């Protein structure tokens, strides 16, 4: 079925407000969810919304969570998210990181004790559209084994970068598993078998069953190299800002753990290109970044995320293709009694 962007965003915002989230935080979260949906990342779009609602209702994402400052040195800010839903918290971290990078040239804003935050490219793009270069990292429940191992130790360890360019920014956004776990959930919901090489069962054996994969293991992207990068992301997020390492994080897809805050860590690093040049070039980073993008296109390629960033210009009247069963489920939730 078709729904306009405005309808989908309002659906998400209303459901979150029904569970006690403030209007501004609900709309910030809804923006991130619908941007992912518009980008074709259904695994981080409306598919996740029932889980966000149920976990909020159960207390796993406290609707009254507040962010508190743990450390503030100026260029470095460490925040405790109080267990709250991660979208509005990471959006705040990105905004604060841009402000501080404009002053200091570089900034790092970490959020510990937070929740799932959706597609990291949403926040990286917002940074790049303000003329800054942004790096965004997060973690989550463990699904990746160490290379050569057979136990879940690391999350999908997502990372994103927003790179300012004339016209549309470049956006790099990927998980360090062969496929995002939310995509496994989408296959499970539709009953489709997984392609070969995506996942392992709990005993480390290859599986094409999406439901088995959700309680099993995901393969690291690029083998040992992907595992090493995932370890790095874990160190930057859970390791530095906490609150739990991925092996301790309550599973988003485990209904018995909905009342438990996930206590995930996020990190935003932002650099101001106007303050980074060390090459003596009058146009500095702007010229070199433009040259880099032009050479990619001249060689027959495309700048990473160029299709994705262009979708930022979509209007409220543009339409999304939404699963009919999922929309009916969301509509039923919206028409139910608000939580008391």
Secondary structure, 3 states (H helix, E strand, C coil): CEEEHHHHHHHHHHHHHHCCCCHHHHHHHHHHHHHHHHCCCHHHCHHHHHHHHHHHHHCCCCCCCCCEEEEECCCEEEEECCCCCHHHHHHHHHHHHHHHHHHHCEEEEEEEEECCCCCCHHHHHHHHCCCEEEEEEECCCCCEECCCCCCEEECCCCEEEEECCCCCCEEEEECCECCCHHHHHHHHHHCCCCCCCCEECCCCCEECCHHHHHCCEECECCCHHHHHHHHHHHHHHHHHHCCCCHHHCCCCCCHHHCCCCCCEEEEEEEEEHHHCCCCCCCCHHHHHHHHHHHHHHHCCCCCCCHHHHHHHHCCCCCEEECCHHHHHHHHHHHHCCCCC
